[in-house]
Amino acid sequence: MRSIKRQIVYFSISLLTFAIGVSLSSVWYLYTLPDTPEAYGPRERMSEELRIIGGINACGSKENYHVYELSDGGRVSNSCQRFATSDAAARALRIRLGQSEIIEGRSNLGANGQPVGETILTKNPILRLSSWGESLCVTEASSMKHLGWFERH
């Protein structure tokens, strides 16, 4: 009889501890979520309104550069460059990143599941930096909405 009461007490304490842990974990998760950029909030009908009205395209064997002037006065530029090594591309990414505020970051995985680079989204300025092996691509936009539009098209 005493053993069953003891087991019930142990089980109750375990259940209470589990519930407290789940609650604290949930609260921690909610308070550490990153700011959601406006481009990833509710979709607007902006994609139908915007169009490219001008820009430049410059392509070469080791790098290319594109600037798109948009119908609302916004601008998106995209450049890619190939480096001698993946370490050189990673260094260039860090230099270009500078003191920008990072909103989001993730590793880019190759076919074998190994990391081959990273993708970083920043604000001030709004940049998406992506390294894949020896390549570094940088997309800069005048707003998060313009970046979201560009990535969807």
Protein Blocks (a to p, Z undefined) as FASTA:
>chain_A
ZZmmmmmmmmmmmmmmmmmmmmmmmmmmmmmcccddfklmccdfklmmpccfbdcddddf
kbccdddddfkopacdddddddfbfklmmmmmmmmnmmaccfbdcddddfkopafbdcdd
dehiadddddehjbccddddfbfklmmmmmmZZ
